[in-house]
Amino acid sequence: MLQFNNGVRLGTVCSSLIIIIGLTSCGNARKAYRELLYLQGNLDTLPNKIVPAKEVAIQKGDLLSIVVYSDNAEATALFNQQGNGSASSASAASGATGGYLVDQAGNIQFHSLGLIQVEGINKLQLTQKLTDSLRLYLKNPYVTIRFLNFRFTVIGEVLKPGSYTIPEEKISILEMLGLAGDLTVYGRRDNILVIREREGKREFGRLDLRKNNIFQSPYFYLQQNDVVVVEPNPKKPTVNDQVTARNLTIASGIAALASTIAIIFNIFK
């Protein structure tokens, strides 16, 4: 038979139980909190401050805005018109209208210049290539080029998965997550997968958003047509929190019941 000394012994046991569960809960909460933190550690290092200035390579399926200028506006207009007779229906539009679509052979069709291989080179290289060729037809020509369909796709544990087309030509993995509404609490921050196709080959890159060295990764800045996959976290920290809260509720109920029994016992003993 249980012996009670003014309910002290049972109350002490229950209090100890609550303390143990509470400490476990705090430890789990701190661990879950650390798992949700981005860019942990010291960010103020030289490698993190260096921003790589790498031009994006042109790929099949890209839509390019190409606008030509020169000292002769009338002659220049011929290179900025749609349906000039020499351009194919897929890429006849100039940069002033619809853009030049890079076909599956990696070419665009340009007025007077014919087929131009553009896949694998960047905008600066294409600008120089077109400018040199246009000197045969125009006086002091220059060209501006930009992407019209810089697109990426994000799927998995984000609030707004889908394909996004942006007017910019440079976006980081952090900016991308901002557009997608950030990761859910179930998303793995330590194993973001970036799938990239380049020159007919598929690449797979991994990023750990908790580490500050992601700035140095070649996958920190996305390229057009990248696919980002956010895997679910099997631990599901919110579920753990619910279990811990449930345990605390049960422990509190047991302590309250024990205290009540102890009081009744002392009254009627």
C-alpha positions, 0 to 999 in steps of 0.5 A: 500500500502506498504511504503518503507523507502529507502528499510530499512524496507523490508530489515530488515524483510528479514534479520530477516527471514534469521537469524531465519531460520539460527538459526533453521538450526544450532540447527537442525544440532547440534542435528543431529550431536549429534545423529551420535556420538558414545560413548558420555560422559566420557570413562575414568571410572573404569567399562569401563576399565575392559574387561570381560574374558568370554569363549564362549560356544560351540554350535550346528553347530560349527566347532572345530579344535582339534589338539592332541599332546603327547610325542609319535608322531606316536601314536598321529598321529592316533588322527589327521587323517581323516577317522580313522574308528570310526568317522562319515562322518560329523566329521571324520576330525581332527583339522589338516584337516577339523575340528569336526562338533558339531551335532544337539545333541551337540556331536562330534565323536572322535577317540577311545573316541566315542561320546563326549557331547560338547554343553554348555561347553567352549574350556577350559573345553573341552580341560581338558575333552579330555586331561584326556581321552587321558591319557589312550592312550598317554603319556603326551597328550595336546590338542589345540582347536579353532573355525573354523566357528565363524560367525555372521550376520548383517542386516539393515542400514549398508553399507555391510550387510551379514554373516561374518566368522572370524578367531578370537574368540572374536569380539566386536559390534564396530569391527563388525560395522567396518567390515560391513562398519559402519552404514549408516546415516539412522541407529539408533545408540540408539537401536542396536538389538542383537539376540542370541541363547543359550542352546535352548533359544533365547535372545534379547539384545539392545545396545545404541552406543551413551552411553559409558556404552555399554562396560559393556553390555553382548552383547558388545562382540558377540558370534558365530551365533549372528544376529545384526539388525540395525533399520532405523531412521525414522527422517532421518537427511540427509532429514532434512538437505536438507529441511533446505537448501531448506528453506534457499535458498527460504529465500535468494531468497525472500531477494534478490527479496525484495532488488531489489524491494526496490532499484527500488522503490527508483529510480523511486519514 
